[in-house]
Amino acid sequence: MQVTFLGTNGWFDTSTGNTVSILIQAAEYDIIFDAGNGIAKADRYISQEKPVYLFISHFHIDHIAGLHTLVKLRLTQGLKIYTLPGGAALLRTFCGEPFTVPLASLPYPVQVAELSEGVHNLPFTVECRPLVHPAPCYGYRVEIDGKVIAFCTDTGVCDNAAILARNSDLFITECSLKPGEESPGWPHLNPQDAIGIAQRAHAKRLALVHFGAEVYKTLDERVAVQDEFTAISPGLIAATDGLTVEI
């Protein structure tokens, strides 16, 4: 299984990368977490011959801005989009006139469904739980091909993130803040927070994404985080756009 970081920025695009989108290439399915501007690069990696599943965490613009590029794809087995409750109407508003090509007009079939909190069989197993964020936001846990991938962004420290990441092969979470920084009025994570959740969850490996674009202004700052904290989080990944890892 391959995991490719299509976009790793939070808030807006900079020279360090596009806004957040993560691709999982499993044997029978391609799975994408979030549709920031990074999703426009998906066709560089996928054959477009497998079913594609897209999970939207929430509707802040940096997590959905790339939806307008879906029209460039030619997904022969279609696209299924999953959101938290109430998300389907928001999705159809954003992906519609006058903003962009409506989902119904894309050159392949698209299905949209809302997921209640809990465990679902889609045909692979997906668990979703709310995270701590100013807007309603879901974290996801996918079990497929004998592996577990958890995705939790945007969030502050919370029990549900640890529950979703439990014993995961890869825990992908955010790193909006610099080491030691806090943001109590707008919950986000710093590296120590993310590592603490991963350790509590006994995650096998941690990948940091959603680096605050106004906070991490160079890729060297991400490298510094990886260098500083790898000793306490072996295999730590400070992700950059285009990085692919084998799970």
N, C-alpha and C positions, 0 to 999 in steps of 0.2 A: 504494500500500500504506500502511495506517495501523498504527501501533504505539501502543497505549494502555496506560498504566501503571495497572493496577487497584489494586495494593498496592505500597508502596515501603519499608515498615519492615522491619527485622530484629528478630527475637526476639518482640516483642509489639506489639499495637495501642496507639497513643496518639492524642492530638489531631492529630498530624502525619500519621497515615495508618494503613492496614491492613498486615498482613504480606504478603509479596511474591507478586505474580502479574502476569504481563505478557501482553497480548493482541496478536496479530498478525492483522490482517484482510487476507488475500490474496484474489485474484479468486475462487477456487473453494473455499477452505478457511479456517476460523478455527483459529488455532494459539495455544495457551496454554502459557506456561512457568510452572510451579509453581502450587500451589493453596493459598497462604496465604489469609487471610481476604478479601483483595481479590478473589478469584475470585467471591465472592457478587455482585459488581457486573457480571459479564460480560453479564447479560441486559439491561443498559442500553445496550449497544453492538452486540450481534450480533442478526441476524435469527432465529437458531436454525434456519434453513433450509439451512445448509451443513454438511458434515461438520466435526466439531470434533476436533482432535488436542491432547491434553494431555501434556506432557513433564514428568515429575517429576525434579528434580535429586537429591534425597535425602529422607530420612524424618525429619529434625528437624521438630518439631511446627509451627514457623512456616512451613514450606513445604507442609504438608498439612492444616492445621487447617480450611481452607475446604471440604474434600471433603464435609463433612456437609451443605453447602448444594446439592450437585448435584441433590438431589431437587426443587428448585424449578424446574429447567430443563425444557424440552420440546423436545429436540433431534430434529428430524424425521429427520435422517440419522445419528443416533447419535453416540457418543463413543468414541474410541480413546485409551487411556491407555498411555504408554510409560514404563518405568522401567529402571534399571540391573539387572544380574543379581541375582536373589534378591529383587527388589522386589515381585513379583506376590503372594507370600504375605503380605508385610507390608501391602500395599495392601488385600487382602481381609480381613485381620484388623481393620484400622482402619475400613474401610468395611463394617461388619457388626455384627450384634447382639453385645453390648448397647450398642455405641457410637453407631451411626447406621444409616440404611437401607442394607441390603446392595446392592452394585452390581447384582446380579441382579434386584433389586426396583425399580430406578429405572424411570421411565415412558418409557424409550427404551433401545435396545440399547447395551450397553457391551462393548467388547473390551479386554483387558489383554494386553500383550506386554512381554517383557524384551528389551533391545537389548544386544548384545555391543559391545565397543569397536570403533569403525571407522565405515565409511560404509554407509548403508542407503538404499534407494529405497522410499518408503512410500505414495504415489507421488512426492512431492517428495523431494529429497535431504536427508538428515540425517546429520551426523557427530557422534559422541559420544566423549568421552574423560574419564578420571578426573581430578579436580582434587585439590588438597592441602587436606584437611579432616579433622578427627578421625573423622567418620563417612564411609563410602563415599559419594562424590558425583560426579555427572556434570556436565560442561558440554556444551552443544549448539551446533551450527552448522546452520542451515537455509538452503537455497538454493531460492528459489521466486520466480516472476514476475520473473526476471532480477535479483533482489536477494539479498544475503547478510546474515542476522541471526545474531549469536553471542550466547549467553547463558551467563555463567559466574558462578555464585554457589552456594554459599559457597566461598571459596578463598583461599589465600595466593598469593604470586607463584610461578608455575610455567610450565614450557615449554608444557604442554598448553593453557593459557588463550591463549597467544599463537598457537599453531597453529590453534585453533578460530577465533580472531578475524582471521586473516590476510585482508587486503584486504577486510574486511567493510564493508558500507554502514553498519551500526550494530552497535557492540559494547556490549552491556549487561552491566555487571559491578557488583560490590558496592563499597560504601564504608562499611564498618562502623566505621572508625576515623577520628579527626580527623587533620588534616595532621601528619605527622611521628610519629604514634603507631605503636607496634609491638605485636604480640601473638604472640610466638613459640610459646607453649604452645597456642594455639588460633588457627590461621592465619586471618587476614582481611586486607583491604586498606585502606590509607588512600588519599587522592586521588592522591598522587604515585605510589604503586604502580600504581594503575589506569591512570593516564596513561602510565606507563612501558610497561605491557603493550600498550596501544593503539598507542603509537608504534612499538614493536618489531614489531607485527603489521601496521603500515600501515593500521590501521582508519580509515575516512573520518570517522566520528563516534563519540563515546563518550557513553554514558548511564550515570549512576551511580544505583544502587538499593540496597536492603537497608541503609539507614542505621540504624546501631545505635540502638535506641529509647532506651537509657539513656545514649547518647553525644550524639546529635543531638536535643535536646529541643525545638527550635523549627524551623520552616521557614526562618526567617531565617538559621540556621546553615548550611542547605543553600545558600541564595542566596549566602552569603559564600564558600563553596567554589567555586561557579560563577563568581563575580566574580573571585576570586583567580587561578583557573587557566585561564580561557578564553583568555588570551593565549598560553599554551603548548599548549592543546588547543582549537583553534577549533571552535565549534559544541557545546562541552561542555554536557551536560544534567545538572543535578542534579534528578532526577525527583521529582515529587510525584503523589499519587493523582489520577487523572482527567486527567492531561496526555496529549494525543494529538499525535503527530508524524507527518508525511508522509515516507515514505522513497522 
